[in-house]
Amino acid sequence: MLADHPDIRTKGVAEALAIHPFMLSWWKKEMKDRKLSDKDAVTIPAADLAEAQAEIRRLEKRLAQLEEENDILKQFERFVAEKEQRRSKP
């Protein structure tokens, strides 16, 4: 099952399936407790999985880039505020 893969987070799988992570966790528990069988599980083709993983990597890189840009803007904001503060002192 995709949600049991060690390199894939439950939250990511739930988002890809457009369901709440709690629901997926509950289903995983049901499978573990043998209340659901493997025949009830949905399989995803390997090509789709690879495509999804590539998209996740792309989005993680973009997130890192945006976080870095945000940090730079915060530093600049502090710099400008300090400069204004020094200017306003008699």
Z-matrix of the N, CA and C atoms (Angstrom, degrees):
N
C 1 1.437
C 2 1.523 1 108.02
N 3 1.317 2 116.22 1 137.20
C 4 1.459 3 122.34 2 -177.19
C 5 1.531 4 111.52 3 -58.39
N 6 1.305 5 116.83 4 -41.13
C 7 1.472 6 120.78 5 -177.60
C 8 1.525 7 112.55 6 -67.84
N 9 1.329 8 118.41 7 -15.28
C 10 1.462 9 121.36 8 178.47
C 11 1.528 10 112.51 9 -93.47
N 12 1.317 11 117.30 10 -3.92
C 13 1.468 12 121.03 11 -179.07
C 14 1.525 13 108.66 12 -64.85
N 15 1.338 14 118.21 13 132.14
C 16 1.471 15 120.66 14 -174.92
C 17 1.532 16 114.25 15 -65.24
N 18 1.337 17 118.56 16 -24.76
C 19 1.462 18 120.81 17 -177.88
C 20 1.523 19 113.00 18 -93.48
N 21 1.312 20 117.25 19 0.99
C 22 1.458 21 120.47 20 -176.32
C 23 1.528 22 108.91 21 -119.51
N 24 1.323 23 115.60 22 126.76
C 25 1.460 24 120.94 23 -177.90
C 26 1.526 25 110.38 24 -81.35
N 27 1.310 26 115.33 25 144.73
C 28 1.465 27 121.58 26 178.40
C 29 1.521 28 110.14 27 -56.60
N 30 1.310 29 116.60 28 -41.29
C 31 1.463 30 120.35 29 -178.93
C 32 1.530 31 111.17 30 -59.92
N 33 1.328 32 116.68 31 -42.43
C 34 1.462 33 120.59 32 179.70
C 35 1.516 34 112.39 33 -64.18
N 36 1.323 35 115.99 34 -41.70
C 37 1.467 36 120.52 35 178.24
C 38 1.523 37 109.65 36 -64.84
N 39 1.321 38 116.56 37 -44.25
C 40 1.466 39 120.52 38 -179.95
C 41 1.525 40 111.05 39 -61.01
N 42 1.328 41 116.68 40 -42.53
C 43 1.463 42 120.07 41 178.22
C 44 1.523 43 111.04 42 -63.18
N 45 1.333 44 116.73 43 -41.21
C 46 1.458 45 120.59 44 179.49
C 47 1.529 46 111.22 45 -64.11
N 48 1.317 47 116.42 46 -31.43
C 49 1.465 48 121.04 47 179.51
C 50 1.525 49 112.22 48 -91.16
N 51 1.323 50 116.18 49 -1.37
C 52 1.467 51 122.76 50 -179.56
C 53 1.532 52 111.26 51 59.04
N 54 1.332 53 115.50 52 43.74
C 55 1.463 54 120.79 53 175.95
C 56 1.525 55 108.14 54 -128.74
N 57 1.307 56 115.88 55 164.02
C 58 1.466 57 120.53 56 179.03
C 59 1.534 58 108.79 57 -73.76
N 60 1.343 59 118.33 58 137.82
C 61 1.471 60 121.14 59 179.55
C 62 1.531 61 113.12 60 -55.04
N 63 1.337 62 117.09 61 -32.83
C 64 1.460 63 119.89 62 178.30
C 65 1.528 64 110.83 63 -59.99
N 66 1.346 65 116.71 64 -40.79
C 67 1.460 66 120.85 65 -179.51
C 68 1.520 67 110.50 66 -60.70
N 69 1.335 68 115.75 67 -45.40
C 70 1.462 69 119.93 68 -179.58
C 71 1.527 70 110.49 69 -64.85
N 72 1.317 71 116.52 70 -42.24
C 73 1.468 72 119.73 71 177.80
C 74 1.528 73 110.62 72 -61.20
N 75 1.318 74 116.23 73 -40.35
C 76 1.456 75 120.48 74 179.11
C 77 1.530 76 110.54 75 -63.61
N 78 1.342 77 116.84 76 -43.49
C 79 1.465 78 120.47 77 178.62
C 80 1.529 79 110.91 78 -63.67
N 81 1.332 80 115.96 79 -39.76
C 82 1.469 81 119.27 80 177.90
C 83 1.529 82 110.42 81 -61.03
N 84 1.334 83 116.08 82 -41.72
C 85 1.459 84 120.17 83 178.34
C 86 1.528 85 110.25 84 -64.53
N 87 1.318 86 116.34 85 -40.69
C 88 1.460 87 120.40 86 178.52
C 89 1.540 88 110.54 87 -61.18
N 90 1.326 89 116.17 88 -40.48
C 91 1.473 90 120.52 89 177.68
C 92 1.525 91 109.93 90 -63.92
N 93 1.329 92 115.46 91 -44.60
C 94 1.465 93 119.84 92 -178.50
C 95 1.536 94 110.93 93 -63.36
N 96 1.310 95 115.87 94 -38.90
C 97 1.462 96 120.87 95 179.76
C 98 1.528 97 112.37 96 -82.23
N 99 1.330 98 115.95 97 5.50
C 100 1.467 99 123.67 98 178.62
C 101 1.535 100 113.62 99 62.63
N 102 1.320 101 115.98 100 28.25
C 103 1.460 102 119.58 101 174.85
C 104 1.529 103 110.39 102 -87.44
N 105 1.337 104 115.75 103 -19.28
C 106 1.470 105 122.56 104 173.18
C 107 1.519 106 106.97 105 -120.93
N 108 1.309 107 116.71 106 150.52
C 109 1.463 108 119.63 107 178.42
C 110 1.520 109 110.08 108 -108.27
N 111 1.329 110 115.57 109 166.58
C 112 1.463 111 120.62 110 178.49
C 113 1.516 112 112.06 111 -60.97
N 114 1.327 113 117.23 112 -27.20
C 115 1.469 114 119.19 113 -179.72
C 116 1.525 115 110.89 114 -67.53
N 117 1.351 116 117.66 115 -19.37
C 118 1.457 117 121.54 116 177.24
C 119 1.530 118 111.77 117 -83.37
N 120 1.314 119 116.69 118 -13.78
C 121 1.468 120 121.32 119 -176.21
C 122 1.525 121 111.18 120 -74.69
N 123 1.318 122 114.68 121 148.10
C 124 1.460 123 121.48 122 176.87
C 125 1.518 124 107.77 123 -95.38
N 126 1.310 125 117.01 124 131.95
C 127 1.464 126 120.17 125 177.49
C 128 1.519 127 109.50 126 -102.80
N 129 1.309 128 115.00 127 144.49
C 130 1.463 129 121.93 128 179.70
C 131 1.517 130 107.52 129 -116.69
N 132 1.331 131 117.98 130 128.54
C 133 1.467 132 120.23 131 179.57
C 134 1.528 133 111.58 132 -57.46
N 135 1.322 134 115.69 133 147.10
C 136 1.473 135 121.33 134 -178.16
C 137 1.522 136 111.49 135 -57.69
N 138 1.327 137 117.61 136 -37.04
C 139 1.469 138 120.60 137 -179.86
C 140 1.526 139 110.63 138 -62.83
N 141 1.338 140 116.56 139 -40.89
C 142 1.462 141 120.39 140 178.06
C 143 1.520 142 110.77 141 -66.19
N 144 1.323 143 116.38 142 -38.37
C 145 1.461 144 120.98 143 178.82
C 146 1.522 145 110.20 144 -64.17
N 147 1.322 146 116.98 145 -45.40
C 148 1.464 147 121.03 146 179.88
C 149 1.527 148 110.23 147 -62.14
N 150 1.317 149 116.11 148 -40.90
C 151 1.470 150 120.73 149 178.94
C 152 1.535 151 110.20 150 -64.26
N 153 1.312 152 116.73 151 -42.72
C 154 1.461 153 121.06 152 179.36
C 155 1.528 154 110.56 153 -64.82
N 156 1.328 155 117.15 154 -41.48
C 157 1.462 156 120.18 155 179.32
C 158 1.524 157 111.04 156 -65.21
N 159 1.338 158 117.03 157 -38.05
C 160 1.467 159 120.68 158 177.44
C 161 1.527 160 110.12 159 -64.49
N 162 1.324 161 116.58 160 -40.79
C 163 1.462 162 120.27 161 178.18
C 164 1.528 163 110.73 162 -65.70
N 165 1.305 164 117.69 163 -39.54
C 166 1.465 165 121.31 164 177.55
C 167 1.531 166 109.85 165 -61.93
N 168 1.329 167 117.35 166 -45.30
C 169 1.475 168 120.51 167 178.80
C 170 1.534 169 110.39 168 -61.12
N 171 1.344 170 116.94 169 -41.88
C 172 1.464 171 120.98 170 179.72
C 173 1.533 172 109.60 171 -62.92
N 174 1.309 173 116.76 172 -44.42
C 175 1.457 174 120.37 173 -179.03
C 176 1.527 175 111.83 174 -68.29
N 177 1.330 176 117.52 175 -35.27
C 178 1.462 177 120.43 176 176.96
C 179 1.528 178 110.79 177 -65.18
N 180 1.340 179 117.05 178 -40.10
C 181 1.466 180 120.58 179 177.22
C 182 1.521 181 110.69 180 -64.15
N 183 1.345 182 115.80 181 -42.35
C 184 1.466 183 120.64 182 179.99
C 185 1.528 184 110.08 183 -64.22
N 186 1.322 185 116.47 184 -41.28
C 187 1.463 186 120.98 185 177.93
C 188 1.525 187 110.48 186 -60.66
N 189 1.323 188 116.69 187 -45.47
C 190 1.464 189 120.60 188 179.41
C 191 1.527 190 110.60 189 -60.69
N 192 1.326 191 116.30 190 -41.45
C 193 1.462 192 120.84 191 179.25
C 194 1.536 193 110.33 192 -63.35
N 195 1.319 194 117.09 193 -45.87
C 196 1.462 195 120.83 194 -179.68
C 197 1.520 196 111.87 195 -65.76
N 198 1.332 197 117.22 196 -37.04
C 199 1.464 198 119.96 197 176.81
C 200 1.516 199 110.93 198 -64.67
N 201 1.329 200 116.80 199 -39.70
C 202 1.463 201 120.65 200 177.94
C 203 1.526 202 110.61 201 -65.09
N 204 1.325 203 116.85 202 -43.19
C 205 1.463 204 120.59 203 177.98
C 206 1.527 205 110.56 204 -62.36
N 207 1.308 206 116.66 205 -40.24
C 208 1.460 207 121.15 206 178.83
C 209 1.529 208 110.71 207 -63.29
N 210 1.327 209 116.87 208 -42.01
C 211 1.471 210 120.53 209 177.79
C 212 1.520 211 111.12 210 -62.11
N 213 1.330 212 116.44 211 -41.01
C 214 1.473 213 120.24 212 178.88
C 215 1.522 214 110.18 213 -63.40
N 216 1.325 215 117.24 214 -42.73
C 217 1.464 216 120.43 215 179.19
C 218 1.528 217 111.33 216 -64.23
N 219 1.321 218 117.25 217 -38.70
C 220 1.465 219 120.44 218 177.53
C 221 1.527 220 110.50 219 -64.06
N 222 1.335 221 116.82 220 -41.45
C 223 1.463 222 120.39 221 178.46
C 224 1.531 223 110.27 222 -63.27
N 225 1.327 224 116.07 223 -42.04
C 226 1.460 225 120.04 224 179.28
C 227 1.525 226 110.43 225 -64.59
N 228 1.314 227 117.02 226 -40.60
C 229 1.457 228 121.51 227 178.58
C 230 1.532 229 110.60 228 -60.72
N 231 1.334 230 117.06 229 -43.88
C 232 1.469 231 120.42 230 177.02
C 233 1.532 232 111.12 231 -63.57
N 234 1.325 233 116.31 232 -40.97
C 235 1.457 234 121.68 233 179.35
C 236 1.525 235 110.45 234 -60.03
N 237 1.318 236 116.97 235 -47.41
C 238 1.467 237 121.22 236 -179.54
C 239 1.525 238 110.08 237 -64.62
N 240 1.322 239 117.84 238 -42.21
C 241 1.464 240 121.02 239 179.89
C 242 1.527 241 110.49 240 -62.59
N 243 1.329 242 117.43 241 -42.76
C 244 1.472 243 120.87 242 178.73
C 245 1.525 244 110.75 243 -65.16
N 246 1.323 245 116.73 244 -39.08
C 247 1.456 246 120.88 245 179.62
C 248 1.532 247 110.36 246 -64.97
N 249 1.303 248 116.32 247 -42.49
C 250 1.478 249 120.61 248 177.57
C 251 1.534 250 110.63 249 -64.93
N 252 1.306 251 115.55 250 -38.77
C 253 1.459 252 120.27 251 -179.70
C 254 1.536 253 110.19 252 -64.30
N 255 1.344 254 117.10 253 -42.64
C 256 1.464 255 120.89 254 178.83
C 257 1.529 256 110.88 255 -65.66
N 258 1.310 257 116.37 256 -36.42
C 259 1.451 258 121.57 257 -179.37
C 260 1.529 259 112.07 258 -67.69
N 261 1.319 260 116.94 259 -34.47
C 262 1.463 261 121.08 260 -175.56
C 263 1.533 262 113.07 261 -83.55
N 264 1.330 263 117.77 262 -11.23
C 265 1.467 264 120.21 263 178.16
C 266 1.519 265 109.95 264 -75.30
N 267 1.359 266 116.30 265 136.51
C 268 1.491 267 119.41 266 180.00
C 269 1.487 268 113.96 267 -71.64
